[in-house]
Amino acid sequence: PQNNTVLNYYTGLYAIINQSNSLIANLRDAHPKGLTEARKGEILGEAYFHKAFAEFMLLRSFGEFWDRSSDYGVVLYNEPARGNDEAKRRAPVEECYTQILSDLDEAAAAPAYDGRAYRVNGVTVQMLRARVLLYMGRFADAATTARTAIADATAGGASLETDYLTVFAQGFSSPETLFAPYVSYPLETMGSILTTDVNLGYGTTVSRIADELGITRISKEGEPFQPMSLRKYVLNNATTGDNNTYYFMRLPELYLILAEAEAREGNYPQAREALQPVATRAGYAEDYADGIADGDLLLTIFRHKYMELSAENYEEWYDMVRYYRLDGTDFTATGLGYTQSM
């Protein structure tokens, strides 16, 4: 708690939970004039999504999320908290996962996906569920959920960009960006701190993985990864109001969740099929995934996900934790030598 960054992250997520619980408590049994029951249900669904998202972020940051039998989850709140409430104990990890999935059940009432990435919708609810199920080790369920979310997203107009940098030049307007909210309404005005942090350098691991994947364009002008620069947060135009957003969910992650879940179930052809669209967009051959041996597939999926999502929502770090706990993968060992140096 003496570290302001950690403290603000922790209390900020609980503020989201408390605001969500306050809205739910006040709206659940109310019938405001002019608000239809259908829209009321959608609003409640959106609130439950934000609650579940914050709970999951807290669990993987401050709890032993990798061990469902652990007592060290996080504190759960299902009613608005007030300053004079008694302190609560951590809930066990399994109870935390049960709560998150229950909140996502309620969140299913959120609006249908309509292409607006700054708005909670049915696809973002499914995607968060797929991510949570993957962390829980429920791989068959994660695969089924991710496949449904991909189908619903593409039916609603989502698609992979043909060029990687185009995603970040468009912010939440990109057709593959599924959840990237307004930072400060009505314009995206995320401060310069995150932009500065990620532009200081992407670290040696990105370079190492690029070499392993045969990426030869990493240092060319205009590519997302350059020496001492990660060009994902490139929108800073005070004249047009185009500024950076937070990329919480993008379509490629759904394909990568599906690929990992299928691989962990031993469904290697399905895993390769899920990986190939992301690889194709990255410039690999259309039969690239077919050439990956079964025993190499999981680590290859990890590498592609690391490159795809670096500096977006910490997925690369938590994947390292998950792989270490699931498979005993030692990312710092000779032969890999990965370090967290974003």
Residue pairs with C-beta under 8 A, 6 or more apart in sequence:
1 7
1 10
9 61
10 58
10 61
10 62
13 54
13 57
13 58
14 54
14 58
14 75
14 77
14 81
16 50
16 51
16 53
16 54
17 51
17 54
17 55
17 77
18 77
18 80
18 81
19 50
20 47
20 48
20 50
20 51
20 54
21 51
21 77
21 78
21 79
21 80
21 81
22 80
23 43
23 44
23 47
24 44
24 47
24 48
24 51
25 79
25 80
27 40
27 43
27 44
27 47
28 44
31 37
31 40
32 40
41 109
42 109
42 110
42 111
44 106
44 109
45 106
45 107
45 108
45 109
45 110
45 111
45 120
45 125
46 107
46 110
46 111
46 119
46 120
48 103
48 104
48 106
48 107
48 109
48 110
49 103
49 104
49 107
49 110
49 120
49 124
49 125
49 128
50 120
51 103
52 100
52 103
52 104
52 107
52 128
52 132
53 128
53 248
55 74
55 76
55 96
55 99
55 100
55 103
56 100
56 128
56 131
56 132
56 135
58 74
59 65
59 73
59 74
59 93
59 96
59 97
59 100
60 135
60 318
62 74
63 70
63 72
63 73
63 74
63 90
63 93
63 96
64 70
64 72
64 73
64 93
65 93
65 96
65 135
66 135
66 321
66 322
66 325
66 326
67 93
67 325
68 93
68 94
68 97
68 136
68 137
69 92
69 93
69 94
70 92
70 93
71 90
71 92
71 93
72 90
72 92
72 93
73 90
73 91
73 92
73 93
73 94
73 95
73 96
74 90
74 91
74 96
75 88
75 89
75 90
75 91
76 88
76 91
76 95
76 96
76 99
77 88
78 99
91 99
97 132
97 136
100 132
101 129
101 132
104 125
104 128
104 129
104 132
107 120
107 125
108 122
108 125
110 120
110 121
110 122
110 124
110 125
111 119
111 120
111 121
111 122
112 121
112 122
112 156
113 121
113 122
113 123
113 124
113 152
113 153
113 156
113 158
113 178
114 121
114 156
115 156
115 157
115 158
115 175
116 172
117 172
117 173
117 174
117 177
117 178
117 179
117 180
117 181
117 249
118 172
118 180
118 181
118 182
118 245
119 181
120 179
122 152
123 149
123 152
123 153
123 156
123 158
123 178
124 178
124 179
124 249
126 145
126 146
126 148
126 149
126 152
127 146
127 149
127 178
127 179
127 249
127 253
127 254
128 249
129 145
130 142
130 145
130 146
130 149
130 254
130 257
130 258
130 261
131 142
131 253
131 257
133 139
133 141
133 142
133 145
133 261
134 142
134 257
134 260
134 261
135 318
135 322
136 142
137 326
139 260
139 261
139 262
139 264
139 265
140 261
140 265
142 257
142 258
142 261
143 258
143 261
143 262
143 265
143 267
143 270
146 254
146 255
146 257
146 258
146 261
147 258
149 254
150 251
150 254
150 255
150 258
153 178
153 251
153 254
157 175
158 175
158 176
158 178
158 251
159 175
159 176
159 251
160 176
160 251
160 252
160 277
160 278
160 281
161 167
161 174
161 175
161 176
161 281
162 281
164 224
164 281
164 282
165 222
165 223
165 224
165 231
165 234
166 174
167 174
167 176
167 177
167 250
168 174
168 224
168 231
168 232
168 233
168 234
168 235
168 247
169 234
169 235
170 177
171 177
171 180
171 188
171 235
171 242
171 243
171 244
171 245
172 180
172 181
172 182
172 188
172 245
174 250
176 250
176 251
176 252
177 247
177 249
177 250
177 251
178 249
178 250
178 251
178 254
179 248
179 249
180 245
180 246
180 247
180 248
180 249
180 250
181 245
181 246
181 248
182 188
182 245
183 189
183 190
183 243
183 244
183 245
183 246
184 190
187 241
187 243
188 235
188 241
188 242
188 243
188 244
188 245
189 241
189 243
190 233
190 243
190 244
190 245
190 246
192 236
194 233
194 244
194 246
195 233
195 236
195 244
198 230
198 232
198 233
198 311
198 342
199 228
199 229
199 230
199 231
199 233
200 228
201 227
201 228
201 229
201 230
201 341
201 342
202 225
202 229
202 230
202 310
202 311
202 342
203 339
203 340
203 341
203 342
204 339
204 341
205 306
205 338
205 339
205 340
205 341
206 218
206 225
206 230
206 306
206 307
206 310
207 218
207 225
208 336
208 337
208 338
209 303
209 306
209 307
209 338
210 218
210 225
210 307
212 303
213 300
213 303
213 304
213 307
215 282
215 307
217 223
217 283
218 225
218 226
219 225
219 226
219 227
220 226
222 231
223 231
224 230
224 231
224 232
225 231
225 307
230 310
230 311
232 247
232 310
232 311
232 312
233 244
234 244
235 242
235 243
235 244
235 245
236 242
236 243
236 244
237 243
246 312
246 313
247 312
247 313
248 312
248 313
249 313
250 309
250 312
252 277
252 278
252 281
252 308
252 309
253 305
253 308
253 309
253 315
255 274
255 275
255 277
255 278
256 274
256 275
256 278
256 301
256 304
256 305
256 308
256 309
258 270
258 271
258 274
259 271
259 272
259 274
259 275
259 278
259 301
260 271
260 298
260 301
260 302
260 305
262 268
262 270
262 271
262 274
263 271
263 297
263 298
263 301
264 298
264 326
268 294
268 297
271 297
271 301
272 289
272 290
272 292
272 297
273 289
275 289
275 292
275 297
275 300
275 301
275 304
276 286
276 288
276 289
278 304
278 308
279 288
279 289
279 304
280 286
280 288
282 304
282 307
282 308
292 300
298 323
298 327
299 323
299 329
302 319
302 323
305 315
305 316
305 319
306 316
306 319
309 315
309 316
310 316
310 342
311 342
316 342
317 340
320 329
320 331
320 338
320 340
323 329
323 331
324 330
324 331
329 336
330 336
331 337
331 338
332 338
332 339
